[in-house]
């Protein structure tokens, strides 16, 4: 593990060096919205936003992507044959990712990179991506990462971690990837004792600013069927309008749909994000829908993240406590309150 430091005035120089060897993605502000985008210049990123509205999940699992193309043209040697569409897997850096979002990639690995079923597109992107995290000096009021195995400066899942200590950033290489990236930047300034002390102070201060504490200790003990039939689900679902915003802003929702789009004799096979909040999500070809009511869909969302996932993987909940769904829900459904209801449930 290597520790270095860089003055904020020199951060653009660092980014320019990275742009020589990597595709660099960072939070970029456009109007009132900050999202992770590929940058072409060092002055584009905006690191003042604690949480982007959408997580950088789309950089690993695009909201919509073409997987294959095909032709139905008679006489063609490729008629009826799927051809994988080429993608850019050159080395890239996600710069300024928050620790909670890096943790979400590890949870998604359980679905996309677990033997014997590995998603080749996810695996390739993960392999060619270096994650440079930015610790949260001032967590959002809706954040509860410390309740779900994280922290504002968690290192797990990151290759390199930056800490804002005033006029400079402390850089901590965590993995071999992080070491290699640090070497390419040419930064060799060792942090002073004052910088090291400031880093510790930032971490302690951030933990002290965490306002939300959500208990999850009883979730694995509860019987799934009893929890499924709990009477509080009617209250939880009452205000929901099934807009699906919670699933789209969530960094750990992984559901997708596969569609073929054909125009004349040519077509593509697409993968698109999908949502368990949609009435079409579980609609069978027969016309039967096992979750045709809103209550069933709302219950499924929370049961999957907070119970089924816990029981299957024994890794805690499928939530990193980023608070995005709390902030963006138009009817103020709060996952923290749902966790409390589930955790304190008694038959």
N, C-alpha and C positions, 0 to 999 in steps of 0.2 A: 504494500500500500504506500503510495507516494503522495506527499502533501506539497502543494505549490501555492503561489498567490499571484494575482494579476490586478493591477490598478484598473479601475473602471474606465479611465481614460484610454486604456490600451485594449479594451475588450473588442473594439472593432477590428483591431489588428489581428487578434486571436481568431475572430470569425473569418476574416479574409484568408488566413492560412488554412482554415478548415475547408473553405470553399474551393481551394485549389485541388483537394483530394477527395472531397465528399459532396454528396448532395445534402444540403443542410435544411432542416425543417425547424421552424421556431414559431412562437406566438406572434402573430402580426395583427395589428389593429386596422380595421377597415370601417370607417364611420364609428358606430357605437359598439361594434362587435369585434372581439379578438378571437382568432382561431389559429390553429397550427397550419402553416403553409410553407411551401418551399421558398426559400429566399435566394436572391441573386446578388444582394448587396448587404454589407454588414450593418447598415443603419436601418434596416427594415424591422427587426424584431422589437417587440414591446414587452418588456419583462415586468411591467408594473401591475399587470393583471394577475391576481392570485389563481383563479380558476377560469379557464376559457369556458364558454357556454357548452361547446362540444368538446369532448375529450379527444386526445390524439389517437384514439382507437382506430379511426378511419385510415390512418397511415399504415396500419397492419391489416385491417379488414375494411376495405373501401365500402362506402355506402352503396355503391353500385359499380360492378366491374364485369367486363366481358371475359369469360373464361375460355370459350371455344368459338370458332366459327365453322360454317359448313355450307355446302351448296347442294341443291337438289336438281341441278341442271343435268339433263339426260346427256349421256355421252362423255361427261367429265370423268377423269380418272379418280377424282376426289368425291364423286357423288355419294352422299349418304355417310361420309366419313368426317368425324369431328377432328378439327385441327386446333391444338392449343395455341392461344394467342400469346405472342412474345410480350414479355414485360421487362421493365428496367430493374435489375437486381444489383446494380452497382452500389458500392459502399455509401452509406448515408448516416447522418447524425440527426437525432431528434434532440435539439438543444433547448434547455429550459423546461423540460418536462417536470411536473411535480411528482414527489415521491408516491403519492396515492395512485397516480396514473401509471407509474412504472409497476406498482404492485398489481394493478389490474391486468397487465400483460401476463403476469405469472399465473393469475387465476384463469385467464383465457387459454393459456398453454395446456391446462388440464383438459380442455375440450378439443383444441386444434393440434396439439403436439403430444399425444399420448398413444403409445404403442397398443395395438397394431394399427390404429387409425390415425394417420397424420395428414393434415391438410398441407399439400405441397406449397401452396402460395403463402400461407401463414409462416411455415417453417423457413422458407427462403428469405422472406422479409425480415424475420427475427434474426436470422443468421448474419445478415448483411447490415444490421442496424446497431449503432452505438447510442446508448441512452445517457445523455448528460443532464442530470437533474439540477433543479434549483430549489433549495430548501425554502420552507414557508416561514418567514420571520413573523408575519402577522396572519395566522389562519383565519379563514372566513368564519363568521358566527355560526354558519350551518355545518361546518366541518366536524366530523367525529371519528377521524382516522385512528385515534388512540384507543377507541373502543373495539376496533376490528383488526387489531394486529399491526397497525402502522404507527407513524408519528410524523410530525412536520419535517423531520430531517432523516427519515428512514433511508437506509442505504440499500436494503434488499431490492433486487431487481435493477438497480442502476449500475452503470459502468464508471461514472464519474459524478461527483456531487459538488455543486457550487454553493457557497454560503456568502450572502451579502453582509459584509461587515463595515459598511459605511463607504469609504472612498475606494475600497478594493473588494475583490472576491477571493475567498479561500477556495482552492481546488483540491479535492481529495479523490485520487484514483482508487477505485474499489476492485476492479477486475483487470485482467490482462488487456482486454479491449480498451479500457480506460487508460491504462499505462501507455498503450500504443498511440492513442489519440493525443495524450499529453506530450509524448515525445515529438509528434509531428507538429505540434503548435510551437515548439521551441522555447516554451516557458521554463525557466530554470530558477526563478526567484523563490527561495525558501521563505516560508511564512515566519514572521518574527514571533517572539514570545507573546507580544501584545495581540497579534492577530489570532494566535491559537487561543488565547484567553477570551477574545471577543467572540470566537466561534462557539465556545462553550456557553458563553453568556446568551448568545442568540438562541441556542437550542433550549436552554432552561427557560428563557423568556417565552418562547413559543409554546412550550408545554404549559406554562402558567396561564397563557391566553386561551387555551382550549376551554370552551364553555359547555360543550355537549358531552355527556357521558351516557352511553347506551349499554345496558346490561344484555349480554348474550349467553351467560353461563348456563342457562337452563334449556336452551333450544335443543341440544342433542339428547337431553333426557326425556323430552316429551314424546308421547306416542303420536306418530304422524296422523293416524286416522282420527284420533281424538282432537288434535289441533285443526285438522281439516274441517271437522264438524263444529268447531267452536262458534258460539253465538255472536262474537264480536265482529264477524266478517260483514254483517249487514250494515253495521255502523261505519266500518272502514270504507265500504264501496259506495255509500250513499251519495257523496258529492262528486264522485268520479264521472267524467264525461267521455272516457275512452279515447282521449286525444292521442295517447301514446307518447307524449313528450318525455315522460319518465324513462321509457325504454330507449329513446333515441339519444338522450343526453347521458345515459348511464355508460360508464366505461367498461362494465362487466357483462352487459347484455350481448349475447352472441347469436341470437336467432337470425336465420336468413332464409330466403326463398330462392328457388332456381326456376328460371323462366326461359323459354325459347321464343325469340322474336324473329319473324320471317318476313322478308319483303321480296315479292316475286320468287326467285329461285335461290336467294341467299339468306342466310340467317346467322344469328349468334346465340350462344347460351350465356345468360346473365346470372350473376348472383347479386341479390339485393337484400339489404337489411329488412327484417320483418319484426313484427311486434305481437306479443301474446295479448296485447290490449285490443287487437283488431278482431272483429267477429269472424273474419275470413280465415284467421290463423289456423283454426282447427276444423274448418269446414271440409267434410268428406266429399268425395266424388258422388256418393249416393244422395247427397243433400242433407245427411244427418250432421249435426254439429254438437259434439259433446260438451262444448262450452258456449252455448248460445246466449247465456245471460251474463250481464255485466259482473255480477257478484262472482261468478265462476272464474272469469278472466282476471279480476283483481286478486282474488285469492290465489290463483295459480302463480301470478307474478311474485307475490311475497312468499308463498310456500316454497317455490323453487329456489329463490335466493337465500332464504333464511331457515329452511328445514330440509328439503330434498338434497340440496347441495351439501349441507352439513353432514347429513347421514351418509351420502355416497362417498365423499372425498375425505371426510374427517380433517378438514383444513380450516374450519371456521366458516363464516358466512360468505356468500358471493357478493360482497359489498366492501368497498374500500373507504367508505365514509367521506367521500368528496363533497357531499351535500348538494350536488347539482339538481337532483330531482326535487329536493326540498325548495330550492330557489325558483325552479322553473315551473312547478305544478301550478296551473291556473286556478285550481280550487283548493290549494293549501293542504293537500294530503301529505303528511309528514312521515317518512319511513322510520324516523326515530321513535315516533309514537307507536307505530305498528310493531316494531321490534319489542318495545316494552310490553305491549299487549300479549304478544306471543310468548315472551320470556316468562311473564308472570302468570301465564295461563294455568288454571287448575280445573280438573275434571269435576 
